[in-house]
Amino acid sequence: MGAIHVHEFMSLDGVIDAPTWTFDYGFDPGMGEAIGAVTQRCRGVLLGRTTYEMFEPAWSTRTVEDDPGAPFFNDTTKYVVSGTLQEATWRNSKIIGPYDADAIRSLKDGVDGDLYVSGSGTLVRAMLADGLVDELHLFVYPLTRGSGPRLFPEDASPGKLSLATCESYENGVAYLAYRPQA
C-alpha cells in the first residue's frame, strides 16, 4: 500500500491559491531537493481538474534541461479527479472520475509506490477530511495573503499532526513536513 504525499506552497495565513505570489522569493535549490526527495518515492501523480489544467500546458513541453522535475511530471502516470473533464490530453494521464474516497483508497492500494499531489486544494481538503493524506509537505512563504482558499477551511475537524521534517531557506521560506498522529 502506497502513501499520499501532498505538496503545497502556502502563505503564513494558510492561503494555497495559484502560487504566482511566490515568484518574488525565487526558488532556493534546497526547495528543489526537498521536492525531489518526495517525488522520487512516488509512482503516480494525483491531481484535481483545475490543477491538471494549469499543469498540463506548463509542464507538458518542459524537458529536463528546462527543469529537473520535468521527467517526473511528464513520464509518471497522472490520475485526474474530475466529474467534468472528458479527455486527458497530457500523456500518461487517466481521468478517474469525481471525488470518491473509496476510489482514492483503491488507487492508493493499487499503485506500486506512493502518490504525489501538488496544489489541487479542493481534492486535498476532501482527502484530509477523509484521512487519506499520509504526509503534508508545506513550503510556507513569509507573507500573508489576507483572503483566498486555505488548506484547512474554518469548518475542518480538529486534528493533530507530527512534525517529520523542518528546514529553512535563505529566501525566507520554511519547509515543514507533517504526518497525521495515529
DALINDA-V23725 format. One record per backbone hydrogen bond with DSSP energy under -1.0 kcal/mol. CO is the residue of the C=O (numbers start at 0). NH is the residue of the N-H. If there is no record, write none. Layout:
# DALINDA-V23725
CO,NH
CO,NH
This chain:
# DALINDA-V23725
2,114
3,133
3,134
4,116
5,136
6,118
7,138
9,140
10,13
13,150
14,10
17,19
18,21
19,22
21,24
22,25
27,30
27,31
28,32
29,33
30,34
31,35
32,36
33,37
34,38
35,39
37,40
38,41
40,113
43,115
44,78
46,80
47,51
48,52
49,53
50,54
51,55
54,58
55,59
58,61
62,66
66,69
68,72
69,73
70,74
71,75
76,44
77,93
78,46
79,95
80,48
91,77
93,79
96,81
99,103
100,104
101,105
102,106
103,107
104,108
105,109
106,110
107,1
110,112
113,42
113,43
114,4
115,45
116,6
119,123
120,124
121,125
122,126
123,127
124,128
125,129
126,131
127,130
134,5
135,177
136,7
137,175
138,9
139,173
140,142
142,11
144,146
148,15
152,155
159,180
161,178
164,176
166,174
168,171
172,168
173,139
174,166
175,137
176,163
176,164
177,135
178,161
